[in-house]
């Protein structure tokens, strides 16, 4: 029924509109193809024997398909160390940053909070001005945090931007909840944890997702602060394989010739891309319902 | 009960204010000690202490001697940077990357939002959005890895074109690669904010426009554009304010020895000078120069918008 209605709606449009709509759909379609096509290309290539891939490119001759690359990547210890570290850092920093940011947003959301202007100025300045790379690096070094995972978690643990978003969200919560709590003589902490937080799940989910994805996908801080291979997160391991074309020694060292090693190193890239991206690719659709709410809260600047 | 100092103060009006504040703080001490303190301490330690470290830019900093023990050179590093031929090249690379990136990248999500808004079936729209958002969850490293694979001499792009260019070594290709991959990754995600604003456009208004026989262009002019105008403006100011802070991570991951004449930007230069060559003073000076330009840009943009927008800035 609705299909018919839509079709007739399209048919009702004047010719000029039809042309615009068709051009629009084509643009959108091209963009979708541009996203999907490379992804499929990478997935298919990851199964193909390196020599065939280099000489002929993609083939559907399944005798040339192999799981070698996956075996080599999956059996490599450094990849798993990277995964484990990335998971620990991402979870830890999501919790740390979430707690600190959500806590700070609460007083900042209250109209009666004395010192709000002062704190606001202190926080907002840091969004636009900072010491820069070297002074921050030297501070981390002076605090003896080099090669300590805290170096990549603490400096960004309080996000002013997320605080503003959480604050705006809190302000949208009806005041009567607060007044009811005041009458009950609840402490600030009781009100915050028992009443406010339970009704803020959408914004907490959004901020947590941003924090998790941000930590999981970044590499710069880890590159400058974590030199010990045992502490490096996944993205640094990936950087060696994908950008520097230097796979972990164990992955290719059994190959006899340099040419074979180079070919294998190429093939490993495809499998590495697939394996490393899989967790977030599986996770993000579950968060889709929170995307809009989070972005909307952010767009209404308080 | 003895006279407390607060009650003496309460006799003047300024005192009353102070008194009220003290009473407030005593009643709501948890707000200070528990809620705001962690954020405040982190901000002071990791944001303000490094600001003090900016003094390094005016010294020949030696880590063993500290800021005060190192030789004071005043503006020597700035003079050295501003008078070197590299300066203009890196500044131009930075500005071109971000200005062209803004020109191409800024309208893309808006266009996508308009297109998505024309898709009537809700479930189909959601499926399309799921695909559009996907690249946002790929890491910079993986994105650059994919770009390098697709653009290699034997990669997909050369296969489609029937050529064998090594795009990653061509300085003239760098900006296109950077900007196109940025749109590929970010346009879908960036469209969320506009899609949300568009869905707030009054349905009645739109139906009235349709009944009046307005065509698509007229509908966009009368209903949809007004609904997202403010959002577009705010996003634009923020993008312009960030013009000098082009992401280090992607530029660095797309650099090769041969495309350096287009891909070396100020942030990658700061990193190499400072943490690879150990020229701390000079690197800090270059970084400070970058930050200051950025702040000036942001303040002037905000002032311009305030004038245009009847006193409303951000």
Boltz contact constraints between the chains, C-beta under 6 A:
constraints:
  - contact:
      token1: [A, 6]
      token2: [B, 120]
      max_distance: 6.0
  - contact:
      token1: [A, 14]
      token2: [B, 215]
      max_distance: 6.0
  - contact:
      token1: [A, 16]
      token2: [B, 215]
      max_distance: 6.0
  - contact:
      token1: [A, 17]
      token2: [B, 215]
      max_distance: 6.0
  - contact:
      token1: [A, 17]
      token2: [B, 216]
      max_distance: 6.0
  - contact:
      token1: [A, 20]
      token2: [B, 216]
      max_distance: 6.0
  - contact:
      token1: [A, 24]
      token2: [B, 115]
      max_distance: 6.0
  - contact:
      token1: [A, 28]
      token2: [B, 115]
      max_distance: 6.0
  - contact:
      token1: [A, 32]
      token2: [B, 131]
      max_distance: 6.0
  - contact:
      token1: [A, 35]
      token2: [B, 131]
      max_distance: 6.0
  - contact:
      token1: [A, 38]
      token2: [B, 150]
      max_distance: 6.0
  - contact:
      token1: [A, 41]
      token2: [B, 156]
      max_distance: 6.0
  - contact:
      token1: [A, 57]
      token2: [B, 159]
      max_distance: 6.0
  - contact:
      token1: [A, 100]
      token2: [B, 38]
      max_distance: 6.0
  - contact:
      token1: [A, 100]
      token2: [B, 39]
      max_distance: 6.0
  - contact:
      token1: [A, 103]
      token2: [B, 35]
      max_distance: 6.0
  - contact:
      token1: [A, 104]
      token2: [B, 36]
      max_distance: 6.0
  - contact:
      token1: [A, 104]
      token2: [B, 39]
      max_distance: 6.0
  - contact:
      token1: [A, 106]
      token2: [B, 35]
      max_distance: 6.0
  - contact:
      token1: [A, 107]
      token2: [B, 31]
      max_distance: 6.0
  - contact:
      token1: [A, 107]
      token2: [B, 35]
      max_distance: 6.0
  - contact:
      token1: [A, 107]
      token2: [B, 36]
      max_distance: 6.0
  - contact:
      token1: [A, 114]
      token2: [B, 21]
      max_distance: 6.0
  - contact:
      token1: [A, 114]
      token2: [B, 24]
      max_distance: 6.0
  - contact:
      token1: [A, 126]
      token2: [B, 47]
      max_distance: 6.0
  - contact:
      token1: [A, 128]
      token2: [B, 295]
      max_distance: 6.0
  - contact:
      token1: [A, 129]
      token2: [B, 295]
      max_distance: 6.0
  - contact:
      token1: [A, 131]
      token2: [B, 50]
      max_distance: 6.0
  - contact:
      token1: [A, 131]
      token2: [B, 51]
      max_distance: 6.0
  - contact:
      token1: [A, 131]
      token2: [B, 53]
      max_distance: 6.0
  - contact:
      token1: [A, 131]
      token2: [B, 54]
      max_distance: 6.0
  - contact:
      token1: [A, 132]
      token2: [B, 287]
      max_distance: 6.0
  - contact:
      token1: [A, 133]
      token2: [B, 270]
      max_distance: 6.0
  - contact:
      token1: [A, 133]
      token2: [B, 274]
      max_distance: 6.0
  - contact:
      token1: [A, 133]
      token2: [B, 287]
      max_distance: 6.0
  - contact:
      token1: [A, 134]
      token2: [B, 274]
      max_distance: 6.0
  - contact:
      token1: [A, 134]
      token2: [B, 280]
      max_distance: 6.0
  - contact:
      token1: [A, 134]
      token2: [B, 283]
      max_distance: 6.0
  - contact:
      token1: [A, 134]
      token2: [B, 284]
      max_distance: 6.0
  - contact:
      token1: [A, 135]
      token2: [B, 50]
      max_distance: 6.0
  - contact:
      token1: [A, 135]
      token2: [B, 53]
      max_distance: 6.0
  - contact:
      token1: [A, 136]
      token2: [B, 50]
      max_distance: 6.0
  - contact:
      token1: [A, 139]
      token2: [B, 49]
      max_distance: 6.0
  - contact:
      token1: [A, 139]
      token2: [B, 50]
      max_distance: 6.0
  - contact:
      token1: [A, 155]
      token2: [B, 46]
      max_distance: 6.0
  - contact:
      token1: [A, 157]
      token2: [B, 42]
      max_distance: 6.0
  - contact:
      token1: [A, 158]
      token2: [B, 39]
      max_distance: 6.0
  - contact:
      token1: [A, 158]
      token2: [B, 42]
      max_distance: 6.0
  - contact:
      token1: [A, 188]
      token2: [B, 30]
      max_distance: 6.0
  - contact:
      token1: [A, 188]
      token2: [B, 31]
      max_distance: 6.0
  - contact:
      token1: [A, 189]
      token2: [B, 30]
      max_distance: 6.0
  - contact:
      token1: [A, 217]
      token2: [B, 139]
      max_distance: 6.0
  - contact:
      token1: [A, 219]
      token2: [B, 141]
      max_distance: 6.0
  - contact:
      token1: [A, 220]
      token2: [B, 248]
      max_distance: 6.0
  - contact:
      token1: [A, 220]
      token2: [B, 249]
      max_distance: 6.0
  - contact:
      token1: [A, 224]
      token2: [B, 275]
      max_distance: 6.0
  - contact:
      token1: [A, 235]
      token2: [B, 139]
      max_distance: 6.0
  - contact:
      token1: [A, 235]
      token2: [B, 141]
      max_distance: 6.0
  - contact:
      token1: [A, 238]
      token2: [B, 141]
      max_distance: 6.0
  - contact:
      token1: [A, 239]
      token2: [B, 141]
      max_distance: 6.0
  - contact:
      token1: [A, 242]
      token2: [B, 141]
      max_distance: 6.0
  - contact:
      token1: [A, 242]
      token2: [B, 145]
      max_distance: 6.0
  - contact:
      token1: [A, 243]
      token2: [B, 253]
      max_distance: 6.0
  - contact:
      token1: [A, 273]
      token2: [B, 142]
      max_distance: 6.0
  - contact:
      token1: [A, 273]
      token2: [B, 145]
      max_distance: 6.0
  - contact:
      token1: [A, 277]
      token2: [B, 138]
      max_distance: 6.0
  - contact:
      token1: [A, 277]
      token2: [B, 142]
      max_distance: 6.0
  - contact:
      token1: [A, 280]
      token2: [B, 137]
      max_distance: 6.0
  - contact:
      token1: [A, 284]
      token2: [B, 137]
      max_distance: 6.0
  - contact:
      token1: [A, 285]
      token2: [B, 130]
      max_distance: 6.0
  - contact:
      token1: [A, 291]
      token2: [B, 192]
      max_distance: 6.0
  - contact:
      token1: [A, 292]
      token2: [B, 196]
      max_distance: 6.0
  - contact:
      token1: [A, 295]
      token2: [B, 192]
      max_distance: 6.0
  - contact:
      token1: [A, 295]
      token2: [B, 193]
      max_distance: 6.0
  - contact:
      token1: [A, 295]
      token2: [B, 196]
      max_distance: 6.0
  - contact:
      token1: [A, 296]
      token2: [B, 196]
      max_distance: 6.0
  - contact:
      token1: [A, 299]
      token2: [B, 193]
      max_distance: 6.0
